[in-house]
């Protein structure tokens, strides 16, 4: 039994809009930053769970797909077991949008067993400018990263076009010194 489970909490690996504390805590007030980490053998993709479906983001949203040799960087949160249902609801589990997965995430503290989510019936679709802004905002919110003594690359979105024909900006995150990255 993990230390988190013994205290009535679980670990959650976020790689999309839930990188932002403000977004995650809307429905899951117990969410507390734990650390950052990387999920090996998965790749970050953007899409929709049905063709031509509209959503609040007006474009593709993040998911992970198995891909040997790839990796996805994200944030590990601890949440109260009481928020498990609200997190599932936020991810659309009962609507068949996402399915929960248990994954091992590599961190400075070692491997952590985390809950995460993978999109069902994936159809590729570029993210909207506002969805991509989540990653840019997360990159600029470094206080949590500094306090964790683990400044890591969260995600690389270089050359991912967004779905707005009038606004094709590109950005990438830069590596911040972290001894964990050099291993």
Beta strands, then each sheet from edge to edge (+ up, - down):
strand 1: 9-14
strand 2: 32-48
strand 3: 61-80
strand 4: 98-107
strand 5: 110-119
strand 6: 123-124
sheet 1: 1+ 3- 2+ 6-
sheet 2: 4+ 5-
end
